[in-house]
Amino acid sequence: MKIDAFCHLLPAAYAERLFAITDSAVARNIQKRVSGVPALVDLDERFRGMDEFGSDYRQIINTAAPPLDDLGPRRRTAELARIANDGMAELVTDHPDRFAGFCAAVALDDVDGAIAEADRAFDELGAVGVQIYTHVHGGPMDQERFFPFYEAVARRGDKMIQVHPCRDSSWSDYKTEERSKFEIWWTLGWEYDLSAFMSRLVFSGVFERLPDIKILIHHGGAMIPHFAGRVGQGWDQLGTRTPADQAEDIAGYPLTLRPIEYFKKFYVDTAYFGAGDAMRTAIRFFGVDHTLFASDTPFDPEKGPGYIRDTIANLNDMDILTDADRARIYHGNVTDLLGLDSAAALNTLAESEVSS
């Protein structure tokens, strides 16, 4: 069994509402960027791509970027969240042989509203988690106003928070420029976004205050495993060279462990777009038990199966993994993490094979 834990999709009603927005530059940008990826909306196209990987391959779905917060006033973003979540829940119910679950969409510009929508998605729609982004309107996610949201999800015990990057071309590459060039904001900026998000949560004490919180970082933990020396011995020296007039810059929550140990509490996926060596480094850093199979489909050049195929090939070829390790990464970890019924899943797969 393979459960692809970070896959993007636009339910039909949500896509229709999204493409009807005309007063938002962010909406117009995403309309252009997703219009050439039919598997985001066209289920027949999506299922054809999935068929390559057999009947034991399923997906956990979420909506594609941008954050709902960037799509207009609160009333609209709350509406979009409801439409998206209702649509994803319907897809999971109608196609249990294709979709193992969904992570709810929320708009965190209204924290209370986001908690209420997450609760609705968990209790009424069966969501297995919730997707958030690395900032809200450019602001950091370690602000105390977001803590009740983290607490509400952590309290559930068997729900995860998926984290997706979200800067755009307005985040310039240099202070002297107005915009990012060559889509550096996407290729490199998104990985910085994820790494900064992780760092701010670590130093704000989220894992000290909520030791059972389950946070899945997209793109294999981004920069963190590849700069383990700086994250480890570098941050062990935090403050030793900081001038007195900058002391406020390093004032965080009192930590009881080395900073690097908190980073290893995050869960990460395998969405490395075929970069096997980078994936190997991430697995070594975070460990097999904190690694979930995921592909980021359907944003590969083939618009569907490419990243899935590459990721499976990377994992199958990786000599540091045993067959038991691969089973943990492919389905065991996510099944345990989210309390998925693996027996029911196998029955569903068996029934689909018989019917086909």
Residue frames relative to the residue before (quaternion, step in Angstrom):
aa qw qx qy qz dx dy dz
M 1.0000 0.0000 0.0000 0.0000 0.00 0.00 0.00
K 0.0645 -0.7708 0.6330 0.0316 3.56 -1.06 0.80
I 0.0718 -0.7765 0.6259 0.0145 3.56 -0.77 1.09
D 0.2511 -0.7838 0.5602 0.0934 3.54 -0.47 1.31
A 0.2308 -0.8821 0.4038 0.0750 3.54 -0.03 1.38
F 0.7762 0.2256 -0.1547 0.5681 3.63 1.20 0.00
C 0.2358 0.7748 -0.5327 0.2455 3.55 0.19 1.37
H 0.3214 -0.7764 0.5187 0.1573 3.56 -0.95 0.89
L 0.0628 0.7760 -0.6194 0.1013 3.54 -1.12 0.85
L 0.1963 -0.7509 0.6162 0.1338 3.55 -1.20 0.57
P 0.3462 -0.7256 0.5528 0.2194 3.62 -0.45 1.14
A 0.6512 -0.5802 0.3200 0.3699 3.55 -1.01 0.85
A 0.6935 0.4719 -0.2927 0.4590 3.61 0.79 -0.96
Y 0.6371 0.5155 -0.3238 0.4727 3.58 1.06 -0.72
A 0.6464 0.5156 -0.3204 0.4622 3.59 0.93 -0.88
E 0.6412 0.5265 -0.3221 0.4560 3.58 0.98 -0.84
R 0.6739 0.4776 -0.2934 0.4813 3.59 0.95 -0.88
L 0.6382 0.5363 -0.3255 0.4463 3.59 0.98 -0.83
F 0.7200 0.4450 -0.2495 0.4705 3.57 0.88 -0.94
A 0.6033 0.5525 -0.3595 0.4489 3.58 1.26 -0.15
I 0.5487 0.6120 -0.3988 0.4066 3.60 1.26 -0.24
T 0.0705 -0.8328 0.5491 -0.0055 3.58 -0.66 1.10
D 0.6892 0.5050 -0.2757 0.4405 3.58 1.24 -0.30
S 0.6585 0.4810 -0.3000 0.4949 3.59 1.24 0.34
A 0.4143 -0.7081 0.5160 0.2465 3.58 -0.75 1.06
V 0.6121 0.5468 -0.3465 0.4541 3.58 1.08 -0.71
A 0.6575 0.5052 -0.3083 0.4662 3.57 0.94 -0.88
R 0.6595 0.5012 -0.3222 0.4583 3.59 0.92 -0.84
N 0.6277 0.5399 -0.3333 0.4510 3.57 1.05 -0.73
I 0.7055 0.4436 -0.2786 0.4773 3.59 0.82 -0.94
Q 0.5717 0.5773 -0.3879 0.4353 3.59 1.08 -0.57
K 0.6603 0.4933 -0.2932 0.4844 3.56 1.02 -0.83
R 0.7135 0.4944 -0.2679 0.4180 3.57 0.84 -1.00
V 0.7551 0.3759 -0.2248 0.4879 3.62 1.00 -0.64
S 0.5087 0.6813 -0.4233 0.3129 3.59 1.17 -0.33
G 0.7134 0.4345 -0.2565 0.4862 3.59 1.17 -0.49
V 0.6279 0.4850 -0.3413 0.5040 3.59 1.26 0.35
P 0.1737 -0.8564 0.4739 0.1084 3.60 0.36 1.20
A 0.6252 0.5732 -0.3510 0.3967 3.62 1.05 -0.64
L 0.5035 0.6308 -0.4331 0.4013 3.58 1.24 -0.09
V 0.7985 0.2526 -0.1004 0.5372 3.57 1.07 -0.76
D 0.7029 0.4644 -0.2498 0.4774 3.57 0.98 -0.92
L 0.2982 -0.7937 0.5017 0.1713 3.59 -0.28 1.24
D 0.6092 0.5466 -0.3681 0.4411 3.61 1.00 -0.67
E 0.6501 0.5006 -0.3039 0.4842 3.57 1.00 -0.85
R 0.6558 0.5147 -0.3100 0.4570 3.56 0.94 -0.86
F 0.6917 0.4847 -0.2871 0.4519 3.57 0.85 -0.94
R 0.5940 0.5491 -0.3708 0.4562 3.59 1.08 -0.59
G 0.6631 0.4935 -0.3040 0.4737 3.57 0.98 -0.77
M 0.6659 0.5078 -0.2991 0.4575 3.56 1.01 -0.79
D 0.5835 0.6227 -0.3679 0.3692 3.58 1.08 -0.69
E 0.5554 0.6239 -0.3884 0.3892 3.58 1.13 -0.56
F 0.7586 0.4134 -0.1956 0.4641 3.58 1.08 -0.71
G 0.6078 -0.6235 0.3264 0.3679 3.55 1.25 0.41
S 0.6635 -0.5527 0.3568 0.3562 3.51 -1.31 0.32
D 0.6405 0.5167 -0.3436 0.4525 3.61 1.23 -0.13
Y 0.5719 0.5562 -0.3874 0.4620 3.59 1.27 0.34
R 0.0739 0.7860 -0.6091 0.0762 3.59 -0.82 1.05
Q 0.3493 -0.7537 0.5324 0.1630 3.55 -1.27 0.39
I 0.2410 -0.6647 0.6754 0.2097 3.50 -1.38 0.46
I 0.1927 -0.8414 0.5029 0.0451 3.55 -0.51 1.22
N 0.0008 -0.7451 0.6663 0.0308 3.49 -1.39 0.45
T 0.5919 -0.5615 0.4218 0.3955 3.58 -1.24 0.12
A 0.5135 -0.6328 0.4844 0.3181 3.56 -1.20 0.54
A 0.6293 -0.5077 0.4270 0.4048 3.55 -1.30 0.45
P 0.5622 -0.0393 -0.8094 -0.1650 1.61 -2.43 0.71
P 0.6779 -0.4251 0.3727 0.4699 3.58 -1.30 -0.04
L 0.5666 -0.5992 0.4406 0.3546 3.55 -1.07 0.71
D 0.5730 0.6257 -0.3756 0.3728 3.59 1.07 -0.72
D 0.7079 0.4817 -0.2548 0.4494 3.58 1.10 -0.69
L 0.6313 0.5937 -0.3090 0.3917 3.58 1.27 -0.08
G 0.8028 -0.2645 0.1366 0.5167 3.59 1.15 0.33
P 0.7728 -0.3476 0.2507 0.4681 3.56 -1.28 -0.28
R 0.7135 -0.4981 0.2961 0.3938 3.54 -1.26 0.49
R 0.6288 0.5415 -0.3527 0.4325 3.58 0.95 -0.82
R 0.6667 0.4936 -0.3014 0.4702 3.59 0.99 -0.83
T 0.6885 0.4866 -0.3071 0.4414 3.59 0.82 -0.92
A 0.6156 0.5254 -0.3455 0.4750 3.60 1.08 -0.63
E 0.6297 0.5246 -0.3194 0.4758 3.56 1.06 -0.79
L 0.6545 0.5138 -0.3123 0.4583 3.59 0.91 -0.90
A 0.6331 0.5298 -0.3348 0.4544 3.59 0.98 -0.78
R 0.6642 0.5011 -0.3077 0.4615 3.58 0.89 -0.90
I 0.6608 0.5038 -0.3122 0.4605 3.57 0.90 -0.91
A 0.6600 0.5130 -0.3086 0.4538 3.58 0.92 -0.93
N 0.7108 0.4705 -0.2719 0.4467 3.57 0.80 -0.98
D 0.6205 0.5186 -0.3425 0.4783 3.58 1.02 -0.73
G 0.6753 0.5071 -0.2928 0.4484 3.56 0.96 -0.88
M 0.6723 0.4804 -0.3099 0.4703 3.59 0.91 -0.83
A 0.6259 0.5339 -0.3402 0.4555 3.59 1.00 -0.77
E 0.6437 0.5184 -0.3207 0.4627 3.58 0.98 -0.81
L 0.6487 0.5202 -0.3199 0.4542 3.59 0.96 -0.82
V 0.6546 0.5023 -0.3139 0.4697 3.59 0.95 -0.85
T 0.6585 0.5055 -0.3061 0.4660 3.58 1.00 -0.82
D 0.7208 0.4579 -0.2479 0.4575 3.56 0.92 -0.93
H 0.8035 0.1993 -0.0799 0.5553 3.60 1.11 -0.63
P 0.0121 0.8441 -0.5358 0.0180 3.62 0.59 1.07
D 0.6147 0.5377 -0.3483 0.4601 3.58 1.21 -0.36
R 0.7006 0.4302 -0.2566 0.5081 3.60 1.27 -0.26
F 0.8109 0.2066 -0.0619 0.5440 3.56 0.94 -0.95
A 0.3048 -0.7777 0.5301 0.1457 3.57 -0.72 1.13
G 0.7780 -0.2037 0.1452 0.5762 3.57 1.24 -0.32
F 0.2590 -0.7512 0.5754 0.1937 3.56 -1.29 -0.08
C 0.3176 -0.7014 0.6020 0.2114 3.52 -1.31 0.49
A 0.4724 -0.7375 0.4204 0.2371 3.51 -0.67 1.19
A 0.3859 -0.6684 0.5876 0.2429 3.51 -1.32 0.53
V 0.0258 0.7811 -0.6235 0.0230 3.58 -1.04 0.81
A 0.3131 -0.7112 0.5938 0.2088 3.54 -1.30 0.39
L 0.2179 -0.8408 0.4882 0.0853 3.56 -0.31 1.28
D 0.4220 0.6518 -0.5153 0.3626 3.59 1.14 0.35
D 0.7167 0.2336 -0.1845 0.6307 3.57 1.34 -0.26
V 0.2655 -0.8171 0.4888 0.1517 3.58 0.02 1.30
D 0.6547 0.5014 -0.3245 0.4634 3.60 0.88 -0.85
G 0.6535 0.5067 -0.3091 0.4698 3.56 0.99 -0.82
A 0.6358 0.5260 -0.3258 0.4615 3.58 1.04 -0.76
I 0.6398 0.5089 -0.3267 0.4743 3.59 0.99 -0.78
A 0.6562 0.5118 -0.3115 0.4588 3.58 0.93 -0.88
E 0.6775 0.4798 -0.2985 0.4708 3.60 0.94 -0.85
A 0.6228 0.5193 -0.3404 0.4760 3.59 1.04 -0.72
D 0.6403 0.5178 -0.3257 0.4646 3.59 0.95 -0.84
R 0.6464 0.5116 -0.3208 0.4665 3.58 0.95 -0.85
A 0.6679 0.5061 -0.3005 0.4555 3.56 0.94 -0.93
F 0.6664 0.4928 -0.3033 0.4702 3.60 1.00 -0.79
D 0.7793 0.4079 -0.1941 0.4343 3.55 0.69 -1.15
E 0.7822 0.3374 -0.1733 0.4942 3.59 0.95 -0.84
L 0.7876 0.3424 -0.1580 0.4873 3.57 1.03 -0.75
G 0.4671 -0.7231 0.4144 0.2954 3.59 1.24 -0.21
A 0.2462 0.7838 -0.5337 0.2006 3.61 1.12 0.53
V 0.3719 -0.7370 0.5247 0.2077 3.58 -1.07 0.79
G 0.7965 -0.0271 0.0267 0.6034 3.57 1.27 -0.20
V 0.3594 -0.6975 0.5707 0.2421 3.52 -1.32 -0.32
Q 0.2909 -0.7515 0.5658 0.1746 3.56 -1.04 0.75
I 0.0154 -0.7681 0.6401 0.0105 3.55 -1.02 0.90
Y 0.4141 -0.7057 0.5219 0.2412 3.56 -1.32 0.10
T 0.6725 -0.5630 0.3332 0.3460 3.54 -1.29 0.34
H 0.7891 0.0370 -0.0932 0.6060 3.59 1.23 0.02
V 0.2594 -0.7072 0.6253 0.2039 3.54 -1.34 0.25
H 0.8255 -0.1252 0.0175 0.5501 3.55 -0.48 1.27
G 0.7336 -0.4426 0.2283 0.4624 3.57 0.99 0.83
G 0.6070 0.5761 -0.3461 0.4242 3.60 1.27 -0.09
P 0.5764 -0.6293 0.4051 0.3281 3.59 -1.11 0.68
M 0.4705 -0.7101 0.4701 0.2309 3.52 -1.20 0.68
D 0.5807 0.5545 -0.4004 0.4415 3.59 1.23 0.27
Q 0.3606 0.7180 -0.5122 0.3033 3.59 1.20 0.30
E 0.5835 -0.6288 0.3884 0.3367 3.55 -0.96 0.89
R 0.5913 0.5985 -0.3747 0.3896 3.61 1.08 -0.56
F 0.6673 0.4877 -0.3098 0.4699 3.60 1.19 -0.40
F 0.4841 0.7026 -0.4330 0.2909 3.60 1.19 -0.35
P 0.6346 0.5268 -0.3672 0.4300 3.67 0.86 -0.71
F 0.6154 0.5311 -0.3531 0.4631 3.59 1.11 -0.60
Y 0.6554 0.4980 -0.3135 0.4734 3.58 0.86 -0.93
E 0.6541 0.5273 -0.3028 0.4500 3.55 0.97 -0.89
A 0.6564 0.5260 -0.3150 0.4395 3.57 0.94 -0.88
V 0.6770 0.4611 -0.2964 0.4911 3.61 0.99 -0.78
A 0.6471 0.5269 -0.3266 0.4437 3.60 0.92 -0.87
R 0.6219 0.5706 -0.3344 0.4193 3.57 1.03 -0.78
R 0.5931 0.5966 -0.3563 0.4067 3.56 1.16 -0.55
G 0.3712 -0.7745 0.4445 0.2546 3.57 1.12 -0.61
D 0.8213 0.1634 -0.0603 0.5433 3.59 0.83 -0.95
K 0.5719 0.5454 -0.4053 0.4595 3.59 1.11 0.67
M 0.2185 -0.7881 0.5612 0.1269 3.58 -1.03 0.72
I 0.3430 -0.6799 0.6052 0.2322 3.49 -1.35 0.41
Q 0.2008 -0.7510 0.6191 0.1114 3.57 -0.72 1.09
V 0.1529 -0.7971 0.5795 0.0745 3.58 -0.94 0.86
H 0.0744 -0.7978 0.5979 -0.0208 3.54 -0.76 1.15
P 0.4574 -0.6781 0.4942 0.2945 3.63 -1.00 0.74
C 0.0898 -0.8565 0.5083 0.0065 3.59 -1.11 0.47
R 0.3806 0.7019 -0.5425 0.2612 3.67 0.98 0.34
D 0.2288 -0.7662 0.5836 0.1418 3.58 -1.25 0.32
S 0.7703 -0.3988 0.2380 0.4370 3.58 -1.28 -0.07
S 0.5603 0.5973 -0.4031 0.4084 3.61 1.20 -0.18
W 0.5901 0.5165 -0.3670 0.5003 3.61 1.29 -0.17
S 0.2476 -0.8284 0.4841 0.1343 3.56 0.00 1.29
D 0.5557 -0.6131 0.4559 0.3278 3.56 -1.28 0.50
Y 0.7870 0.1442 -0.0643 0.5964 3.59 1.17 -0.61
K 0.6160 -0.5881 0.3856 0.3550 3.56 -1.11 0.70
T 0.6823 0.5034 -0.2897 0.4440 3.60 1.10 -0.62
E 0.6823 0.4637 -0.2827 0.4894 3.60 1.27 -0.11
E 0.5019 -0.6735 0.4698 0.2716 3.53 -1.27 0.44
R 0.8149 0.1231 -0.0269 0.5658 3.58 1.06 -0.73
S 0.5335 -0.5912 0.4960 0.3463 3.53 -1.29 0.41
K 0.2560 -0.7665 0.5707 0.1462 3.56 -1.07 0.74
F 0.8482 0.2117 -0.1549 0.4602 3.52 -1.36 0.45
E 0.5130 -0.6673 0.3845 0.3790 3.57 1.25 0.53
I 0.1621 0.7777 -0.5698 0.2102 3.53 1.02 0.93
W 0.5647 0.6096 -0.3770 0.4091 3.58 1.11 -0.66
W 0.7086 0.4345 -0.2525 0.4953 3.60 1.08 -0.71
T 0.7152 0.4760 -0.2771 0.4301 3.58 0.65 -1.11
L 0.8114 0.2094 -0.0849 0.5391 3.58 0.84 -0.96
G 0.6427 0.5705 -0.3268 0.3932 3.57 0.97 -0.83
W 0.6365 0.5339 -0.3409 0.4400 3.55 0.97 -0.78
E 0.6627 0.4998 -0.3191 0.4574 3.58 1.01 -0.74
Y 0.6044 0.5157 -0.3546 0.4930 3.58 1.13 -0.57
D 0.6137 0.5664 -0.3453 0.4282 3.59 0.96 -0.87
L 0.6811 0.4870 -0.2858 0.4661 3.56 0.84 -1.01
S 0.6730 0.5057 -0.2964 0.4510 3.57 0.93 -0.92
A 0.6491 0.4996 -0.3130 0.4807 3.58 1.02 -0.79
F 0.6067 0.5507 -0.3440 0.4587 3.59 1.03 -0.79
M 0.6678 0.5007 -0.3005 0.4616 3.58 0.84 -0.99
S 0.6753 0.5178 -0.2952 0.4344 3.55 0.88 -0.97
R 0.6736 0.4928 -0.3058 0.4581 3.56 0.89 -0.90
L 0.6482 0.4993 -0.3324 0.4690 3.61 1.00 -0.69
V 0.6178 0.5409 -0.3485 0.4519 3.59 1.01 -0.75
F 0.7649 0.4005 -0.2187 0.4545 3.58 0.66 -1.09
S 0.6249 0.4995 -0.3534 0.4848 3.58 1.24 -0.21
G 0.5308 -0.6966 0.3643 0.3167 3.56 1.32 0.10
V 0.2442 0.7955 -0.5270 0.1728 3.60 1.11 0.45
F 0.7084 0.4466 -0.2784 0.4702 3.61 0.88 -0.84
E 0.5866 0.5343 -0.3739 0.4802 3.61 1.19 -0.36
R 0.7359 0.4309 -0.2235 0.4721 3.55 0.93 -0.95
L 0.7850 0.1590 -0.0656 0.5951 3.57 1.12 -0.72
P 0.0974 -0.8641 0.4897 0.0632 3.61 0.50 1.13
D 0.7092 0.4551 -0.2645 0.4690 3.60 1.15 -0.45
I 0.4116 0.7194 -0.4797 0.2881 3.61 1.21 0.08
K 0.2118 -0.7791 0.5834 0.0886 3.56 -1.04 0.85
I 0.0329 0.8149 -0.5704 0.0974 3.56 -0.34 1.30
L 0.1666 -0.7892 0.5885 0.0547 3.56 -0.70 1.15
I 0.1898 -0.7943 0.5725 0.0726 3.56 -0.59 1.20
H 0.4327 -0.7103 0.5032 0.2347 3.54 -0.82 1.05
H 0.8235 0.2641 -0.1901 0.4647 3.57 -1.34 0.36
G 0.6737 -0.5823 0.2944 0.3470 3.53 0.93 1.00
G 0.6754 -0.4821 0.3070 0.4660 3.58 1.12 0.51
A 0.4437 -0.7522 0.4136 0.2574 3.55 1.32 0.43
M 0.8529 -0.1431 0.1131 0.4891 3.61 -0.85 -0.96
I 0.5310 0.7101 -0.3904 0.2477 3.56 1.08 -0.76
P 0.7278 0.4247 -0.2988 0.4480 3.69 0.61 -0.92
H 0.6750 0.5139 -0.2898 0.4431 3.58 1.12 -0.60
F 0.7205 0.3088 -0.2178 0.5815 3.56 1.32 -0.15
A 0.1273 0.8505 -0.5012 0.0959 3.55 1.09 0.77
G 0.6067 0.5600 -0.3617 0.4330 3.61 1.07 -0.58
R 0.6805 0.4637 -0.2826 0.4920 3.55 0.93 -0.88
V 0.6498 0.5116 -0.3095 0.4692 3.58 1.01 -0.85
G 0.7082 0.4530 -0.2522 0.4792 3.57 1.07 -0.79
Q 0.8261 0.2179 -0.1150 0.5068 3.55 -0.04 -1.28
G 0.5916 0.5760 -0.3724 0.4238 3.59 1.11 -0.57
W 0.7497 0.3782 -0.2204 0.4964 3.58 0.75 -1.02
D 0.4933 0.6167 -0.4497 0.4173 3.60 1.21 -0.12
Q 0.7155 0.4350 -0.2366 0.4929 3.59 1.17 -0.58
L 0.2860 0.7975 -0.4984 0.1839 3.58 1.27 0.17
G 0.8114 0.2602 -0.2232 0.4734 3.53 -0.81 1.07
T 0.5812 0.6206 -0.3826 0.3615 3.58 1.13 -0.46
R 0.7689 0.2893 -0.1738 0.5431 3.57 1.19 -0.47
T 0.4800 0.6924 -0.4175 0.3405 3.56 1.30 0.13
P 0.4494 -0.6856 0.4969 0.2849 3.63 -0.78 0.96
A 0.6368 -0.5734 0.3661 0.3629 3.55 -1.11 0.70
D 0.6869 0.4904 -0.2950 0.4478 3.58 1.00 -0.76
Q 0.6752 0.4322 -0.2949 0.5199 3.60 1.31 0.05
A 0.3072 0.7956 -0.4812 0.2026 3.58 1.25 0.24
E 0.6143 0.5663 -0.3496 0.4238 3.58 1.06 -0.70
D 0.6016 0.5913 -0.3489 0.4083 3.59 1.14 -0.60
I 0.7698 0.3292 -0.1831 0.5153 3.59 1.11 -0.52
A 0.4452 0.6839 -0.4594 0.3507 3.58 1.26 0.30
G 0.1196 0.8004 -0.5746 0.1221 3.59 -0.45 1.20
Y 0.7183 -0.3844 0.3327 0.4749 3.53 -1.31 -0.34
P 0.5296 -0.6319 0.4432 0.3518 3.64 -0.93 0.73
L 0.1717 -0.8034 0.5665 0.0645 3.59 -0.62 1.13
T 0.3118 -0.7662 0.5378 0.1630 3.56 -1.04 0.78
L 0.7166 0.3480 -0.2267 0.5604 3.59 1.31 -0.10
R 0.6307 -0.4598 0.4284 0.4553 3.56 -1.31 0.08
P 0.6036 -0.5746 0.3912 0.3905 3.63 -0.98 0.63
I 0.6455 0.5500 -0.3408 0.4057 3.60 0.87 -0.87
E 0.6242 0.5575 -0.3515 0.4196 3.60 1.05 -0.63
Y 0.6304 0.5201 -0.3426 0.4634 3.60 1.09 -0.56
F 0.6097 0.5535 -0.3597 0.4389 3.59 1.02 -0.72
K 0.6641 0.5120 -0.3037 0.4524 3.58 1.05 -0.69
K 0.5604 0.5878 -0.3905 0.4337 3.59 1.27 -0.02
F 0.5444 0.5821 -0.4117 0.4419 3.59 1.23 -0.25
Y 0.3250 -0.6611 0.6262 0.2554 3.52 -1.34 0.39
V 0.1222 -0.7937 0.5928 0.0605 3.57 -1.09 0.65
D 0.3711 -0.7143 0.5420 0.2414 3.53 -1.25 0.36
T 0.5366 -0.6331 0.4670 0.3051 3.56 -1.35 0.00
A 0.3534 0.7547 -0.4837 0.2675 3.60 1.20 0.48
Y 0.2069 0.7968 -0.5261 0.2135 3.55 0.37 1.33
F 0.4489 -0.7359 0.4287 0.2706 3.59 1.28 0.32
G 0.7479 -0.4178 0.2170 0.4679 3.58 1.03 0.78
A 0.5238 0.6249 -0.4195 0.3989 3.61 1.26 0.06
G 0.2015 -0.8530 0.4729 0.0907 3.56 0.26 1.33
D 0.6466 0.5205 -0.3337 0.4469 3.60 0.96 -0.78
A 0.6435 0.5068 -0.3208 0.4755 3.57 0.99 -0.79
M 0.6381 0.5237 -0.3246 0.4617 3.58 1.00 -0.81
R 0.6214 0.5466 -0.3352 0.4502 3.58 0.99 -0.83
T 0.6530 0.5159 -0.3117 0.4586 3.58 0.94 -0.91
A 0.6612 0.5092 -0.3075 0.4570 3.58 0.95 -0.87
I 0.6546 0.5030 -0.3203 0.4646 3.59 0.93 -0.84
R 0.6368 0.5193 -0.3325 0.4628 3.59 0.99 -0.77
F 0.6828 0.4923 -0.2907 0.4548 3.59 0.97 -0.83
F 0.7889 0.3429 -0.1759 0.4786 3.59 0.65 -1.10
G 0.4524 -0.6898 0.4480 0.3448 3.58 1.17 -0.54
V 0.6392 -0.5480 0.3867 0.3764 3.54 -1.19 0.61
D 0.6993 0.5069 -0.2850 0.4159 3.59 0.86 -0.93
H 0.7183 0.3795 -0.2506 0.5265 3.60 1.23 -0.23
T 0.5906 0.5503 -0.3641 0.4646 3.59 1.25 0.42
L 0.1054 -0.7959 0.5959 0.0182 3.57 -0.84 1.07
F 0.4889 -0.6457 0.5069 0.2952 3.55 -0.97 0.87
A 0.2482 0.7362 -0.6042 0.1771 3.57 -0.90 1.00
S 0.2926 -0.8102 0.4984 0.0974 3.55 -1.06 0.80
D 0.3492 -0.7342 0.5027 0.2938 3.62 1.16 -0.54
T 0.2635 0.7756 -0.5287 0.2225 3.57 1.16 0.48
P 0.7121 -0.1321 -0.6733 -0.1490 1.71 -2.23 1.18
F 0.3499 0.7920 -0.4488 0.2210 3.62 0.96 0.74
D 0.4053 0.6910 -0.4918 0.3411 3.58 1.14 0.53
P 0.6976 -0.4783 0.3141 0.4312 3.63 -1.20 0.25
E 0.6656 0.4802 -0.3052 0.4829 3.60 1.19 -0.49
K 0.3926 -0.7480 0.4396 0.3051 3.58 1.35 -0.15
G 0.8226 0.1678 -0.1471 0.5229 3.58 0.91 0.86
P 0.8679 0.1635 -0.0835 0.4615 3.61 0.07 -1.23
G 0.5057 0.7199 -0.4054 0.2484 3.60 1.14 -0.49
Y 0.7237 0.4233 -0.2598 0.4791 3.57 0.73 -1.02
I 0.5827 0.5578 -0.3776 0.4548 3.59 1.12 -0.58
R 0.6726 0.5062 -0.2852 0.4583 3.55 0.84 -1.02
D 0.6774 0.4976 -0.2939 0.4552 3.57 0.88 -0.95
T 0.6667 0.5103 -0.3067 0.4483 3.58 0.94 -0.87
I 0.6406 0.5095 -0.3215 0.4761 3.58 0.97 -0.81
A 0.6448 0.5172 -0.3211 0.4623 3.58 0.97 -0.85
N 0.6316 0.5337 -0.3307 0.4549 3.60 0.96 -0.83
L 0.7014 0.4686 -0.2759 0.4607 3.57 0.82 -0.99
N 0.6759 0.4976 -0.3042 0.4505 3.59 0.93 -0.83
D 0.7083 0.4533 -0.2559 0.4768 3.59 1.12 -0.64
M 0.5573 0.6548 -0.3866 0.3335 3.60 1.19 -0.35
D 0.3134 -0.8119 0.4677 0.1546 3.57 -0.39 1.24
I 0.5897 0.5622 -0.3915 0.4277 3.61 1.18 -0.11
L 0.6617 0.5067 -0.2940 0.4679 3.60 1.29 -0.19
T 0.3090 -0.6943 0.6140 0.2134 3.54 -1.14 0.69
D 0.6681 -0.4656 0.3662 0.4503 3.58 -1.24 0.12
A 0.6276 0.5282 -0.3329 0.4651 3.58 1.08 -0.71
D 0.6183 0.5326 -0.3386 0.4684 3.59 1.06 -0.72
R 0.6592 0.5074 -0.3134 0.4580 3.57 0.88 -0.91
A 0.6365 0.5233 -0.3325 0.4589 3.58 0.97 -0.78
R 0.6269 0.5224 -0.3372 0.4694 3.59 1.03 -0.75
I 0.6973 0.4709 -0.2766 0.4643 3.58 0.85 -0.95
Y 0.6890 0.5035 -0.2936 0.4307 3.59 0.87 -0.92
H 0.8469 -0.0628 0.0595 0.5247 3.60 0.87 -0.79
G 0.6025 0.6180 -0.3710 0.3427 3.60 1.01 -0.66
N 0.6806 0.5044 -0.3026 0.4368 3.56 0.86 -0.92
V 0.7019 0.4547 -0.2881 0.4665 3.57 0.80 -0.95
T 0.6060 0.5529 -0.3526 0.4503 3.58 1.09 -0.66
D 0.6925 0.4558 -0.2742 0.4874 3.57 0.92 -0.90
L 0.6451 0.5624 -0.3155 0.4098 3.56 0.94 -0.95
L 0.8017 0.2963 -0.1161 0.5061 3.54 0.92 -0.98
G 0.4603 -0.7017 0.4403 0.3192 3.56 1.25 0.06
L 0.2488 0.7789 -0.5363 0.2093 3.56 1.08 0.68
D 0.4428 -0.6809 0.5210 0.2625 3.56 -1.11 0.70
S 0.2300 -0.8149 0.5162 0.1289 3.59 -0.04 1.25
A 0.6165 0.5411 -0.3575 0.4465 3.59 1.05 -0.66
A 0.6563 0.4968 -0.3101 0.4756 3.57 0.96 -0.87
A 0.6288 0.5401 -0.3345 0.4484 3.56 1.04 -0.79
L 0.6656 0.4926 -0.3096 0.4675 3.58 0.92 -0.85
N 0.6258 0.5241 -0.3391 0.4677 3.59 1.05 -0.71
T 0.6315 0.5299 -0.3257 0.4630 3.57 1.00 -0.84
L 0.6659 0.4988 -0.3020 0.4654 3.57 0.92 -0.90
A 0.6477 0.5191 -0.3195 0.4572 3.56 0.96 -0.84
E 0.6526 0.5126 -0.3116 0.4629 3.57 0.98 -0.86
S 0.6506 0.5125 -0.3234 0.4577 3.59 1.00 -0.79
E 0.6374 0.5194 -0.3332 0.4615 3.59 1.07 -0.72
V 0.6487 0.5151 -0.3216 0.4587 3.57 1.00 -0.81
S 0.6838 0.4974 -0.2879 0.4496 3.55 0.92 -0.96
S 0.6728 0.4872 -0.3044 0.4661 3.59 1.13 -0.62
